[in-house]
């Protein structure tokens, strides 16, 4: 059975995530300790004992979610389930960094520092209140692109996340996003939901953050991953470190092509998708994209034990 490990993005964070893993698996505990050291901050204390508002700040949520994903991956490895038991790895937005770390392309310390930089740069790229994002439910990508073109009125408005056949997220100038959300039902959408985010991620407005990440990535070694990465911006497998570096830059302003990424993996024979880390958002999307796929989430010790017992 061909497998893919997939890694969640922002929005999956909860207080306490990863604590049970750290308590049950020394290798998982070491992940949080190494991330704390790399960031010179007790991020683990914030994750396990802090308040959700502080954890949800982009600069905290991104490394925290990555640490939880890698802790879960280390727990799987402790039970004999290695990353190279999969045909592919993939991640949703920041989850792409988790995927690269899991596959050995980035060190854990470098990944933590890159995500702290990425989170700050994305937050600072656009003044608070000037950008927004909204989920358009019930329309496909082409219909949402047409809606965005109509609603933009000269302002930035992009299709940011093609999540599944009935969910596309738009991102850009707040007024343009609000116009599109207001028009969506009349264009056939079931609903339009403004998202509780503080910046217009994956839009052209993130160009300043891309410049920051170009500098940050220039100082980091990227190795060839043990398992091919299905990258957000191209929705196909890549292994060349230079290509991966360029795609990580493109990803800051480019769309997350998640629906196409899952279809690519399914088309290559993947029928077992394992979401590694916090939450179950990705397996919900995968069910809607590829109904015949087997999906499961691994975020607590019981999930690790269940997967090991089924091997």
C-alpha positions as semicolon CSV with decimal commas, in nm:
position;residue;x (nm);y (nm);z (nm)
1;X;0,000;0,000;0,000
2;X;0,157;0,323;-0,116
3;X;0,164;0,589;0,158
4;X;0,211;0,963;0,198
5;X;0,286;1,152;0,517
6;X;0,116;1,493;0,516
7;X;0,171;1,779;0,759
8;X;-0,084;2,041;0,871
9;X;-0,065;2,418;0,844
10;X;-0,172;2,713;1,053
11;X;-0,509;2,690;1,224
12;X;-0,455;2,344;1,374
13;X;-0,286;2,477;1,690
14;X;-0,428;2,395;2,033
15;X;-0,295;2,439;2,385
16;X;-0,147;2,107;2,499
17;X;-0,067;1,968;2,154
18;X;0,226;1,728;2,161
19;X;0,243;1,708;2,541
20;X;0,129;1,344;2,555
21;X;0,379;1,252;2,284
22;X;0,661;1,416;2,480
23;X;0,552;1,231;2,791
24;X;0,544;0,894;2,618
25;X;0,839;0,910;2,376
26;X;1,186;1,046;2,470
27;X;1,252;1,118;2,101
28;X;0,941;1,338;2,089
29;X;1,044;1,521;2,408
30;X;1,384;1,590;2,252
31;X;1,216;1,763;1,958
32;X;1,055;2,024;2,183
33;X;1,380;2,070;2,377
34;X;1,575;2,126;2,054
35;X;1,321;2,374;1,921
36;X;1,329;2,563;2,253
37;X;1,708;2,581;2,229
38;X;1,706;2,689;1,864
39;X;1,461;2,972;1,932
40;X;1,613;3,063;2,272
41;X;1,258;3,055;2,408
42;X;1,053;2,804;2,606
43;X;0,810;2,759;2,321
44;X;0,711;2,422;2,470
45;X;0,579;2,600;2,782
46;X;0,367;2,827;2,564
47;X;0,236;2,527;2,367
48;X;0,145;2,325;2,674
49;X;0,055;2,587;2,935
50;X;0,009;2,919;2,755
51;X;-0,295;3,100;2,620
52;X;-0,434;3,031;2,274
53;X;-0,414;3,396;2,164
54;X;-0,037;3,406;2,213
55;X;0,011;3,062;2,059
56;X;-0,194;3,168;1,756
57;X;0,039;3,458;1,678
58;X;0,191;3,359;1,346
59;X;0,550;3,372;1,469
60;X;0,461;3,124;1,747
61;X;0,207;2,904;1,570
62;X;0,435;2,818;1,281
63;X;0,731;2,670;1,475
64;X;0,491;2,522;1,735
65;X;0,292;2,327;1,478
66;X;0,612;2,209;1,311
67;X;0,753;2,090;1,646
68;X;0,434;1,895;1,716
69;X;0,444;1,733;1,373
70;X;0,809;1,632;1,404
71;X;0,748;1,498;1,757
72;X;0,472;1,277;1,616
73;X;0,702;1,164;1,336
74;X;0,977;1,076;1,585
75;X;0,724;0,877;1,786
76;X;0,630;0,682;1,474
77;X;0,997;0,620;1,404
78;X;1,041;0,489;1,759
79;X;0,773;0,231;1,674
80;X;0,955;0,129;1,355
81;X;0,759;0,343;1,107
82;X;1,018;0,550;0,923
83;X;0,955;0,844;0,693
84;X;1,089;0,642;0,401
85;X;0,802;0,395;0,442
86;X;0,615;0,658;0,239
87;X;0,631;0,734;-0,131
88;X;0,588;1,108;-0,072
89;X;0,573;1,380;0,191
90;X;0,368;1,697;0,157
91;X;0,255;1,980;0,381
92;X;-0,003;2,257;0,372
93;X;0,176;2,596;0,368
94;X;0,400;2,594;0,679
95;X;0,347;2,216;0,682
96;X;0,579;2,200;0,381
97;X;0,864;2,294;0,616
98;X;0,757;2,016;0,855
99;X;0,757;1,773;0,561
100;X;1,108;1,877;0,459
101;X;1,234;1,844;0,816
102;X;1,073;1,501;0,853
103;X;1,238;1,391;0,529
104;X;1,582;1,510;0,638
105;X;1,613;1,800;0,393
106;X;1,624;2,060;0,673
107;X;1,761;2,025;1,025
108;X;1,513;2,068;1,309
109;X;1,693;2,377;1,443
110;X;1,705;2,542;1,100
111;X;1,337;2,464;1,041
112;X;1,238;2,623;1,372
113;X;1,437;2,938;1,302
114;X;1,310;2,964;0,944
115;X;0,950;2,937;1,060
116;X;0,999;3,198;1,331
117;X;1,142;3,431;1,064
118;X;0,867;3,338;0,818
119;X;0,594;3,400;1,074
120;X;0,729;3,743;1,168
121;X;0,790;3,842;0,807
122;X;0,441;3,741;0,697
123;X;0,285;3,931;0,988
124;X;0,491;4,244;0,920
125;X;0,444;4,245;0,541
126;X;0,103;4,411;0,561
127;X;-0,020;4,644;0,838
128;X;-0,285;4,483;1,058
129;X;-0,632;4,556;0,924
130;X;-0,528;4,611;0,562
131;X;-0,539;4,248;0,449
132;X;-0,784;3,962;0,492
133;X;-0,869;3,608;0,383
134;X;-1,200;3,431;0,324
135;X;-1,303;3,074;0,248
136;X;-1,542;3,039;-0,044
137;X;-1,744;2,718;-0,004
138;X;-1,922;2,544;-0,287
139;X;-1,731;2,687;-0,584
140;X;-1,436;2,534;-0,767
141;X;-1,105;2,706;-0,838
142;X;-1,197;2,850;-1,177
143;X;-1,522;2,997;-1,044
144;X;-1,340;3,154;-0,749
145;X;-1,074;3,300;-0,978
146;X;-1,350;3,460;-1,185
147;X;-1,514;3,594;-0,869
148;X;-1,181;3,738;-0,749
149;X;-1,116;3,907;-1,083
150;X;-1,460;4,069;-1,069
151;X;-1,433;4,180;-0,706
152;X;-1,074;4,307;-0,712
153;X;-1,150;4,649;-0,865
154;X;-0,781;4,717;-0,905
155;X;-0,684;4,590;-0,559
156;X;-0,487;4,274;-0,480
157;X;-0,711;3,968;-0,459
158;X;-0,577;3,617;-0,521
159;X;-0,699;3,258;-0,495
160;X;-0,463;3,156;-0,214
161;X;-0,551;2,797;-0,115
162;X;-0,716;2,545;-0,346
163;X;-0,801;2,314;-0,058
164;X;-1,056;2,069;-0,200
165;X;-1,328;2,059;-0,469
166;X;-1,562;2,280;-0,267
167;X;-1,328;2,505;-0,069
168;X;-1,104;2,775;-0,210
169;X;-0,954;3,049;0,008
170;X;-0,906;3,402;-0,127
171;X;-0,652;3,649;0,008
172;X;-0,563;4,014;-0,047
173;X;-0,670;4,367;0,033
174;X;-0,940;4,363;0,301
175;X;-1,196;4,564;0,103
176;X;-1,152;4,339;-0,203
177;X;-1,189;4,022;0,005
178;X;-1,503;4,161;0,168
179;X;-1,648;4,252;-0,174
180;X;-1,584;3,900;-0,303
181;X;-1,735;3,744;0,011
182;X;-2,044;3,960;-0,032
183;X;-2,081;3,859;-0,398
184;X;-2,009;3,490;-0,350
185;X;-2,362;3,360;-0,288
186;X;-2,499;3,535;-0,595
187;X;-2,227;3,357;-0,797
188;X;-2,335;3,014;-0,671
189;X;-2,131;2,970;-0,352
190;X;-2,289;2,800;-0,051
191;X;-2,115;3,032;0,193
192;X;-1,829;3,276;0,228
193;X;-1,648;3,281;0,561
194;X;-1,407;3,557;0,663
195;X;-1,112;3,384;0,830
196;X;-0,969;3,486;1,169
197;X;-0,618;3,557;1,036
198;X;-0,404;3,863;1,082
199;X;-0,251;3,887;0,734
200;X;-0,332;3,805;0,369
201;X;-0,117;3,494;0,333
202;X;-0,029;3,349;-0,010
203;X;-0,114;3,669;-0,194
204;X;0,099;3,918;-0,386
205;X;0,086;4,143;-0,077
206;X;0,332;3,900;0,086
207;X;0,617;4,012;-0,144
208;X;0,807;4,183;0,142
209;X;0,800;3,853;0,335
210;X;0,937;3,670;0,031
211;X;1,236;3,905;0,028
212;X;1,301;3,832;0,397
213;X;1,278;3,458;0,334
214;X;1,516;3,479;0,037
215;X;1,780;3,616;0,274
216;X;1,701;3,362;0,549
217;X;1,706;3,063;0,313
218;X;2,037;3,174;0,160
219;X;2,207;3,091;0,491
220;X;2,054;2,743;0,531
221;X;2,168;2,411;0,386
222;X;1,896;2,208;0,214
223;X;1,973;1,841;0,153
224;X;1,799;1,607;-0,088
225;X;1,497;1,470;0,103
226;X;1,483;1,096;0,178
227;X;1,132;1,098;0,029
228;X;1,017;1,322;-0,260
229;X;0,827;1,636;-0,161
230;X;0,503;1,719;-0,341
231;X;0,540;2,097;-0,336
232;X;0,257;2,343;-0,280
233;X;0,334;2,571;-0,572
234;X;0,370;2,308;-0,845
235;X;0,168;2,010;-0,712
236;X;0,425;1,752;-0,822
237;X;0,723;1,572;-0,671
238;X;1,059;1,744;-0,629
239;X;1,387;1,632;-0,478
240;X;1,647;1,882;-0,606
241;X;1,755;2,112;-0,317
242;X;1,786;2,420;-0,540
243;X;1,438;2,366;-0,680
244;X;1,301;2,316;-0,328
245;X;1,465;2,642;-0,213
246;X;1,306;2,833;-0,502
247;X;0,966;2,678;-0,437
248;X;0,981;2,774;-0,069
249;X;1,028;3,134;-0,183
250;X;0,750;3,114;-0,443
251;X;0,521;2,964;-0,178
252;X;0,514;3,287;0,027
253;X;0,318;3,473;-0,241
254;X;0,194;3,174;-0,441
255;X;-0,114;2,958;-0,404
256;X;-0,123;2,635;-0,202
257;X;-0,233;2,382;-0,465
258;X;-0,345;2,122;-0,213
259;X;-0,628;1,965;-0,417
260;X;-0,393;1,909;-0,711
261;X;-0,118;1,779;-0,481
262;X;-0,349;1,511;-0,340
263;X;-0,469;1,420;-0,690
264;X;-0,105;1,391;-0,801
265;X;-0,022;1,153;-0,516
266;X;-0,340;0,952;-0,572
267;X;-0,256;0,930;-0,941
268;X;0,084;0,787;-0,849
269;X;-0,081;0,509;-0,647
270;X;-0,097;0,658;-0,297
271;X;-0,401;0,525;-0,113
272;X;-0,284;0,568;0,250
273;X;-0,258;0,929;0,371
274;X;-0,129;0,987;0,725
275;X;-0,168;1,337;0,873
276;X;0,118;1,384;1,119
277;X;0,075;1,642;1,396
278;X;-0,205;1,856;1,534
279;X;-0,565;1,832;1,416
280;X;-0,741;1,653;1,135
281;X;-0,802;1,931;0,880
282;X;-0,603;1,769;0,602
283;X;-0,769;1,429;0,623
284;X;-1,106;1,601;0,585
285;X;-0,984;1,769;0,267
286;X;-0,830;1,445;0,138
287;X;-1,159;1,258;0,188
288;X;-1,333;1,513;-0,032
289;X;-1,059;1,510;-0,297
290;X;-0,995;1,134;-0,311
291;X;-1,291;0,949;-0,151
292;X;-1,132;0,607;-0,207
293;X;-0,821;0,698;-0,003
294;X;-0,749;0,560;0,344
295;X;-0,689;0,851;0,583
296;X;-0,580;0,873;0,944
297;X;-0,432;1,127;1,183
298;X;-0,137;1,072;1,417
299;X;-0,123;1,333;1,692
300;X;-0,128;1,147;2,024
301;X;0,036;0,828;2,156
302;X;-0,280;0,620;2,100
303;X;-0,266;0,709;1,728
304;X;0,099;0,602;1,711
305;X;0,022;0,271;1,883
306;X;-0,276;0,208;1,656
307;X;-0,073;0,270;1,341
308;X;0,216;0,054;1,464
309;X;-0,028;-0,226;1,548
310;X;-0,178;-0,212;1,199
311;X;0,156;-0,238;1,019
